[in-house]
């Protein structure tokens, strides 16, 4: 499964059920580019068990405001539409994976 690109139109539907890891990012952000390959790997690794998605904050600023994203990258884990964990700044794959894995 590839990474899902979220917009205001599909955000609530995608995160509404199951586990969803959402990366709030921007193209100009160097740390975001460091996290991008990790997000792609997690999407493949958790296919069928969790959704992995991205929000481009330059295009979807309202979503960033809604979730209080003050710096990027910010990666948020949702469970059935509710935020359960937040990571701010660059994290390694194991950090995200450990948190995702704790729900299975």
Secondary structure as a PSIPRED ss2 file (coil, helix, strand):
# PSIPRED VFORMAT (PSIPRED V4.0)

   1 X C   1.000  0.000  0.000
   2 X C   1.000  0.000  0.000
   3 X C   1.000  0.000  0.000
   4 X E   0.000  0.000  1.000
   5 X E   0.000  0.000  1.000
   6 X C   1.000  0.000  0.000
   7 X C   1.000  0.000  0.000
   8 X C   1.000  0.000  0.000
   9 X C   1.000  0.000  0.000
  10 X C   1.000  0.000  0.000
  11 X H   0.000  1.000  0.000
  12 X H   0.000  1.000  0.000
  13 X H   0.000  1.000  0.000
  14 X H   0.000  1.000  0.000
  15 X H   0.000  1.000  0.000
  16 X C   1.000  0.000  0.000
  17 X C   1.000  0.000  0.000
  18 X C   1.000  0.000  0.000
  19 X E   0.000  0.000  1.000
  20 X E   0.000  0.000  1.000
  21 X E   0.000  0.000  1.000
  22 X E   0.000  0.000  1.000
  23 X E   0.000  0.000  1.000
  24 X E   0.000  0.000  1.000
  25 X E   0.000  0.000  1.000
  26 X C   1.000  0.000  0.000
  27 X C   1.000  0.000  0.000
  28 X C   1.000  0.000  0.000
  29 X C   1.000  0.000  0.000
  30 X H   0.000  1.000  0.000
  31 X H   0.000  1.000  0.000
  32 X H   0.000  1.000  0.000
  33 X H   0.000  1.000  0.000
  34 X H   0.000  1.000  0.000
  35 X H   0.000  1.000  0.000
  36 X H   0.000  1.000  0.000
  37 X H   0.000  1.000  0.000
  38 X H   0.000  1.000  0.000
  39 X H   0.000  1.000  0.000
  40 X H   0.000  1.000  0.000
  41 X H   0.000  1.000  0.000
  42 X H   0.000  1.000  0.000
  43 X H   0.000  1.000  0.000
  44 X H   0.000  1.000  0.000
  45 X H   0.000  1.000  0.000
  46 X C   1.000  0.000  0.000
  47 X C   1.000  0.000  0.000
  48 X C   1.000  0.000  0.000
  49 X C   1.000  0.000  0.000
  50 X C   1.000  0.000  0.000
  51 X E   0.000  0.000  1.000
  52 X E   0.000  0.000  1.000
  53 X E   0.000  0.000  1.000
  54 X E   0.000  0.000  1.000
  55 X E   0.000  0.000  1.000
  56 X E   0.000  0.000  1.000
  57 X C   1.000  0.000  0.000
  58 X C   1.000  0.000  0.000
  59 X C   1.000  0.000  0.000
  60 X C   1.000  0.000  0.000
  61 X H   0.000  1.000  0.000
  62 X H   0.000  1.000  0.000
  63 X H   0.000  1.000  0.000
  64 X H   0.000  1.000  0.000
  65 X H   0.000  1.000  0.000
  66 X H   0.000  1.000  0.000
  67 X C   1.000  0.000  0.000
  68 X C   1.000  0.000  0.000
  69 X C   1.000  0.000  0.000
  70 X C   1.000  0.000  0.000
  71 X C   1.000  0.000  0.000
  72 X C   1.000  0.000  0.000
  73 X C   1.000  0.000  0.000
  74 X E   0.000  0.000  1.000
  75 X E   0.000  0.000  1.000
  76 X E   0.000  0.000  1.000
  77 X E   0.000  0.000  1.000
  78 X E   0.000  0.000  1.000
  79 X E   0.000  0.000  1.000
  80 X C   1.000  0.000  0.000
  81 X C   1.000  0.000  0.000
  82 X E   0.000  0.000  1.000
  83 X E   0.000  0.000  1.000
  84 X E   0.000  0.000  1.000
  85 X E   0.000  0.000  1.000
  86 X E   0.000  0.000  1.000
  87 X E   0.000  0.000  1.000
  88 X E   0.000  0.000  1.000
  89 X C   1.000  0.000  0.000
  90 X C   1.000  0.000  0.000
  91 X C   1.000  0.000  0.000
  92 X C   1.000  0.000  0.000
  93 X H   0.000  1.000  0.000
  94 X H   0.000  1.000  0.000
  95 X H   0.000  1.000  0.000
  96 X H   0.000  1.000  0.000
  97 X H   0.000  1.000  0.000
  98 X H   0.000  1.000  0.000
  99 X H   0.000  1.000  0.000
 100 X H   0.000  1.000  0.000
 101 X H   0.000  1.000  0.000
 102 X C   1.000  0.000  0.000
 103 X C   1.000  0.000  0.000
 104 X C   1.000  0.000  0.000
